Amino acid sequence: MRKVGTYLLTYKWMIFLVFIFIFVQSLSQLYLPTLMGDIVDNGVVVGDIPYIWKVGFWMLLVAAIGVAMSIFVSHYAARVAMGVGRDIRHDVFTHVSDFSLQEFDEVGTASLITRTTNDVTQLQQAMVMVLRMFLTAPFMLIGGIIMALSKDVKLSLVIFIAVPFIVLTIFIVMKKGYPLFQAVQRKLDQLNLVFRENLTGIRVIRSFAKEPEERNRLKTANEDLTTVSIRVNRLMAFTMPMMMLLMNVTTVFIIWFGGIRIDAGSMQIGDLMAYIQYVMLIMFALMMASMMFVILPRASVSANRIQDVLEMEAAEITEGEASLQAPESRLTFDDVTFHYPGAEEPALKNISFTAEPGKVTAIIGGTGSGKTTLLQLIPRFYELTTGTISINGVDITKAPISEVREKIGLVPQQALLFSGSIKENIRFGKTTTTDEEIFHAAEVAQAKEFIEKLPDAYETHIEQGGTNLSGGQKQRLSIARALVRRPDIYIFDDSFSALDYKTDRKLRDALEDETQDATMLVVAQRVSTIMDADQIIVLDKGEMVGIGTHEELVASNQVYQEIVTSQFGEGEIA
């Protein structure tokens, strides 16, 4: 919550205005009971109608001032809360953008979404309540006590007897509420995770007829959240009746003892009525404080969850100022070893090779051999354990990371498209690209034909994740997105797997002409996709067990022979 205070400093002038408005509002509310007592004692009791009209007019004016101040308080409190929420979301998003994949894996996407939405909303609601109530409560409490004492000191003993019971109630609610609010947020994380997996994996779920199991999984997560939420609401439901009970018991005792004092001539009826109003204001202030202590534990939980993200240090990324600019881009791996965090065995071990400009370097291997991991090290999604990766002889850790990534055109294993038009998705690779370059990239990527058959062609809207396109269409658009960038190094991570053999062949022929001067790395499962590569790297369990052309590896490399045999049979080996 202290961290939230630093955000509030940005809006200190608005908070100062809220403070002034609340002060004036509190004065108006504290003055009204005195006017009411005066109108009863000096107007109603003696039947002085003009006096009643006169004091009544002042009561209306004071009440109007209080209403106006309340409106201003609500307006500026909302502006501060919404502004702080906007700033926190911006900072969280900016900080998360610098995370490596390691941090994303650690926190989880579902949890990050919850923290930037639900948790920030909880903070915003708490800030509105704090600015509107928490500042009002001290004014009302102190002012009410002073005014009550001014009416009758002896009768005020009732208030001082009631206050400890109210404070005890607030303490119990706080102590029991905090762990429950923590549990609510954890259960909400889990529910969001299940929802997200079901919505993104709906095709897999349906294809395996797992709808009943997933419904039960969602039901379990939903019931867990419901159970904890009911426990929280039971606690909240206990708070208000208990506060009302204490308030009403206090009022009964005040009327009882006040009646005795009126009968003894020590107090007037108007003063008792005003005193009761002041007691109500005091109790109302304590109720507002109790509401704050109910809201603050949940806000504190949310603030801590947000703070955990903001304080999470991304994996250290060292950058230098060495330039990578050169007519060509030669990529070199020199004894590269990489461990995933917490893994006992390295994902890659002692990898060394050079990818020459104008040539195609292919990477093949069994599942889990480290092909995708190797490619992810080039744009520095993960940091090496040992060894170096260099471009044009410059260690990529010695160059600005932005310059490293600018030289790369990556087509990931899972084609990811964003909601928007086809043209916008292709232009994502290079914001300054022209329409002619977009059309050319689509033609090279073998996407032109299917795009022009769509109702709105390049303006056709793509749903989130490209759900209204086939797998092959998404892959071709991802390739076009990389082509418009015209990078020095192309990285294709099994990017042709959803294409038929004819389209695959045409695409590779078109790429050969388009990328003559570029360095190209291609990961593939199909031997037919890479057999024409200038060099093929064979990986097995994270180690490089072979390098050479298709013919050389077929003749001498056992692992490659097994892959070829599994796809073509013994005839290809022969």
N, C-alpha and C positions, 0 to 999 in steps of 0.2 A: 504493500500500500504506500510505502515511502516513495517507491518508484513512480507511482501514479501522481504523487505530489509534485514531482519534477515536471510532469506534463501540465499540471494545473498552473504552474508559474507563468506559462505562456499567456494565460488568460487572466492574469492578476487584476487588470483593470475592470474586467467584467465581474470578477468575484468581489472586488471592492464595491462596485455598484450594487450587487446583490446584497452585500452586507448592509449598505446604507438603506436600501429599500426594506429589508427585513427589520432593521431597527425602527424605521418609521411605522411600518405595519404593526410591530409589537407595541409601540407606544399608543397607537390608535386602539388596539384591542384592550390594553390595560386601562385606558382612559374611559372606555364605554361603561364598565360596571359602576365607576364613581358617578358618572352622569345619571345612570339608571337609579342608583341609591338617592341621589339628589332630587330627581324628578318625583320619586315616591314620597320622600320625607317632606319636601317643601312644596310639592305640587298636588299629588294625589291625596295625601292625608288631609291637607288644609283646603282642598278644592280650588286651588289657584289655576284656572284654565290657561290664562296667558303665559304663566310660568312654564306650564307643561308644553305649550307650543314652542316657546323659546328654547328650552333645554332639548326638546325633541328635535328641533331643527339642527342644533349642534351635534346631537347624536347621529343624525343622518349624514351630516357633513363629515364627521370623524369616520363613520362606517364606509363612506364613499372613498375617502383617502386610503383606508385599509384595503379596500377591494382593488383600487388602482395599483397600490404597492404590490399586492399579491400577483397581479397580472404581470408587472414588470419582473418580479422575482422569477416567476415561471418561465418567462421568455428568456431571460439571460441565463438561468440555470440550465435550460435545454440547450442553448447555444454552447455553453461551456462543455456540457457532457458530450454532445455530439461532436464537438471539435476535438476533445481529448480522445474519443473513440476513433475518429478518423486518423489522428496522429499515431495512435497505438497500432492500428491496422497497417498504416504505412510503414512504420518502423519494423513491425514483425515481418511483413512481406519483404521489405528490403533486406533484413537480416537473414531470412530464410533463403533468399535468392543467392546468398553467398555460401550456403551449405554445400558440402560435397554430398555425394550419394550416400556416404556413410552416415551422416547426420539424419538424412531423410529416412534411412532404414531404422535408425535408432528411435526416433520420435513416432514415426508412422504418419502417413498422409491423412488418415481419418482424424487423428488427434490434432494435427496442425489446423485442419479445417474447423474443428470444434473450437479451438483456442482463438482463432481469428474471427469467429462469428459469435457463438453462444457466450464464450467467456468475456469477450469485449462488450457484448450487450449487457451482461450482468453488471459489469463495471459502470456502464453508462447509466443504467437504472439506479445503481447505488449512488452515483454522483448527483443525479437529479434529486434524489431523496435527501442526501446529505446537505446540499445547498439550500433546499427548501425547508427542511425540517431540523437538521442538526444545528444550524445557526439560529433557527427560531427558538428551539427548546431552551437554551440558556437564558435568552432574553425573557421569555415567558416565565420560566421558573424563578429566576432572581427577582424580576419585576413583580410577579404574582405574590411572592413571599413578602416583599417590602410593602406592597399595597395592603396585603392581608394583615400584616403587623400594625400598619397604620390605622386599621379599622378596629382591631381588638387583639391585644397581645395574648391574653389568657386563652382565648378560643383557638389560637394558633398552635397550642400544644397538641391538638388532634392531628394536625398536619405532620408534625415531627414524629408522632407515633406511627403514622401510616407509611411514611417514606421508606423506612428500613425494609418493610415487607415488599414494597415495589422493587427496591434495589435487589433484594434476594431473588425475586422472580426473574428479573433481567439476567442475573448471574447464572441461574440454572439454565435458562434458555441458551445463553452463549456457550456454556460448557458442553451441553448436549448437542447443540446445533452444528458446530464446526466440523466434527468428523462425519456427520450425516451429509453435509453439503459436499465434502470431499468425495464421498461415496457416490453421490448423485452425478457429479461431473465424470467420474470414472465409468459409471454405467452408461452415461450419455456417449462417451467415447466409443464404448463397445457397440452400442446400438448404431452409431454412425458407421462404424466399420462394417457391420453386417449389412446395413443398407447399401453401402457403397459397393461391396463385393457382389451383392445380388444384382444391383442395377448394371454394373459394368460387365458382369459375367453371365448375363441372362441367357445368352446363346448356349454357353457350356452347360448351364443348369438344365435348360430344356432338352438339350441333346442327350443328356444322361438321365432324364426323367427324375431329377432330384428336387422337384418343386416341393413335395411334402416334407422332405428333410430340411430344406432351407426355410420353409414356413415355420417348422418347429424351432429351428435355430433362432429365427427372428422373434418368435413367440417367447422363447426363453430370455433373450436379451431385453425384450420389451417388458416382460414381467419382472425381471430383476430391477429395471429402472423404476417401474411402477411401485414395487414394494418399498424401495428406499424413499421414493417421493412421498408415498403415503405416510411413512414414518416421520418425514420432515413436516408434512402438513398437519399431522397429529400434534406435533410440538408447537407449530404455529397456532393451531386451533386452541391449544391450551392457554396460550399467552394472552390473547385478547379477552376472553371471558374472565380470566384471573384478574387482569388489570381493571376491567369494568366492575368486578365484584369489590375490589379494594376501593375503587372510586365511589361506588354507591354506599358502601359501609361508612366510608369517611363522611360522605354527605349526610347520612342519617345521624351520625354523632354530632355533626356541626349544627344541624337543625335542632336536635335535642338540647344540646348545651346552649345554643344561641337563643332558643325559646326561653330557657331559664334566665338568661341574662337580660332579655327584653322584659320578662316579667318582673325582674328586680330593678328595672329602670336603668341598667348599665349600658344598654345598646338600643338603637332605633331599628325599626323594621327595614327601612331602606338600607342601612348599613349591613344588616344580616344578609339581605338579598345580594348586595354588592360583594360581601364576603364570600357567599356561596359561589358567585361567578369567578372570584379570584381563585378559590379552591379548585374550581373546574379548570381554569387556565393552568394552574400548577399541575394538576393531574394530567391534563392534556399534554403539557410539556414532557412529563415523565413517560406518558404513553408514546409520544414521538421518539423519545430517547430509547424506549424499549424496542420500537420498530427499527430504529437504526441498528441496535445491537442484534436484531434478527437478520437484517439485510447485510450488515458488514461481514459476518462470518462467511457467507456465500461469496460476497464480492472479494473477500480476502483470498479464498480458495482460487477464484478465477484469476486474481492478480498474481498469485504465486505461480499458477500454470503458465501465464503469459511471461512472467519473469524468467521461468525456467528456459523458455525458448530464447528470450532475448539475451540471457547469460550463457547460453550454450555456445561454446567456442567451436567454430568450424575448424576442421582439420587444417593445420598450418599450411598455407600455400605461399611458398617463397617465390618472389618475382624479382627479376633483374631488369636491366635497361638495354640489354644486348638486342641488336636489330636482327630480324630474320629475313629482311628484304634481300632478294637475290633473283636473278632471271629464272632459276630453277629451284626446286625444293627436294633435296635428297633427305630421306628419312632413315635414321639409323637407330637400331636397338643394340645396346652394348651391355651384355651380361645382366639383363633385367630380371629381377626377382620381385614378386609381389605377394604379400599376405593380406587376406581380408581380415579386418579387426576381429580378434578372438579365435581365428582359425588356427588349428594346430599345424596343418600342412600348407605350403605355399600354393596359390592358385596358378602361378607361373614361376618357372625356375630356370635361371641362366639362359635367357632368350637373347640371341644375337643374330642380327641380319641387317641388310641394307636394302631399302626400296628405292630404286633409281627412277628419276624423272623420265616420262615417256614410256614407262614399262608398267606392266600389271603384276603385282605381287598378290598371290592368292593364299588363303589360309584355310586349311581343312583339318578335320579331326573329329573324333567321336564326341558324344554329348558329355559336357563337363570337362572337356580338354583344355578350356581356357581361351577359346577363340574370341568371344565377345569381350572378355576381361582385357585381353591384349589391346583391342581397339579402344576401349574406354580409357586406357592409360594415355593415349596420344593427346586428346583434348584436355587431359588432366582432370577427368571426373574423379579419379582416385590418384593418390600420390604413391610413387614407387617406394618399395622397401629398400632395395639396393639397385645399383646400376644406373645407366643414363639413357635417355631418349633424346636425340638431337635432330635438328632440322638445319641442313646446310652447315653441319659441324658445330652448331650452337646448341648447347644444352637447353631444353625447353624450360627448365626451372630458372635459367638465367635471363629469359626474355619475358616481357609483359604477357600475362596470360591472355589478355584480349587479342594481342597480335598473333599468338599461337592459334587461337580459335578462328581468327579471321582467315587464316590460310587453309582451313579445313572445311570441306563440304561433307557432312555426315548424313548418311541415310540409315536410321536405326533399324534394329531387328524387327521391332513392332512399329509399323507405320502409324504415326500419330498426326492427326489433322486437327485443326482448330475450327470452332464454329465461325462461319463466315463464307464468303464466296470462294470458288475455285481460284479465281485470280488473286484474291487476298492471301490464300494459302501458299500459292507459288511465290508470290512477292515477299512472303515472310523470309525467304532466304536472302533477299537483298531489297531493301525498301526503295531504293532509287531506280530499280529496274523498269524498263519501258514495256509497253504492251507487246512490241515486236519481239523482245527478248523472252517474254513469257510464252508467246506462241511458239517460238523456236525451241525453248526448253521442253514444252509439252510434246512437241513433235519428236524430239530426240528421245524422250522418255516413253514414246509409244502411247501417249495419253491423248493426243489430239483427236483421234478417231472417236473415242467414246465421249470425250468432252463435247464435241460438236453435235453429237446426237442427243444431248441433254436439252430440255426445253429452253433453258436460258444460257446454254453454252458455258462460257467462262464466268458468267455472273450467277450460275447455279449455286444455291445455298447449300453448304455442307453442315450437317448436324454435328453436335459435339462428339468428338472422337471419330468422325467420318462414318457414322452408323448407317447412313443412306448410300454408302458405296461398298463395292465388293472388296475383298482383300487385295486382289490384283490391281484394282483401280487406285486404292489407297497407296500401294507401293509405288506405282508409276508417278503419282502426284508428289510423293516424298522424294523421288529421284529428280523430278523436274524442279522441286524446291532447292535441291542441292546444286543443280546445273546452272540456275540463273546466277548463282553466287560466283561462278567461274573461279573456284578455289585452286590453289596449287596442289592440294592433296585431297583426293577423293577417298572416302571410306564407305564401303558398302557392306553392312553387317547382315549377311544372309538376306539381301534385299530383293532377290529374284525368286524366292521360294514359292510365292503365290502366282507366278506367271507360268503359262503353258510353254512348252518347248519352242514353239514357233515364235511367240512374242519374246521369249528369252533370247533367242538367236538374233532376232532383228534389233533388239535393244542393245545387245553387246556389240553388234556391228556398228550401230549408230554411236555408241559411246567411244568406240575405238577412234572414230574420226574426230569426235568432240574433245577428247581428252589426250590428244597426241603429246602435248608438252607437260602434262600433269603426272604426278605420282598417284598411282591407284592401288588401294588395298581392298581386296574382295574376300569376304568370308562366305563360304557356301557349303551346303550339304551335298549338292549334286556335283559329281565329277564333271559332267558335261558342261557345267557353267564355267569351270576354271581350267579345263584341260588345255586351252590355248594360252594360258598365262605364261609370262616370261619366266617366272619362278613360282614354285608352289612350296609353302611351308607346311609341314605335317606336324601337328601337335598331338601329344598323347599324355594324359594326366598332368598337364601343365608344363611338360618338357617338349622341346623341339627335337623330334626324332628323325627329321629328314628335311632336306631342301634341294630343289632342283626342278627341272621341267617334268612334264607329265611322262615323257618317254623314259627319262632317267629314273624317276621314282618307281615306275611300273617295273623296271628292270631290276631295281636294287633294294627298294624299301618295303619291308614286310607289312608295316601298318598301312601304308598306302595301297599295297596290293590287296589287303583284306577289304578296304573300302571300295576299291574298283570291282573286286569280285562280287561283293554284296549288291552292286548296282548293275553290273554288266555280265557277270558270270565269268567262268574260267577262260572264255574265248578272248576277251580283251587282254588278259595277261599273256596268253599265248601269242 
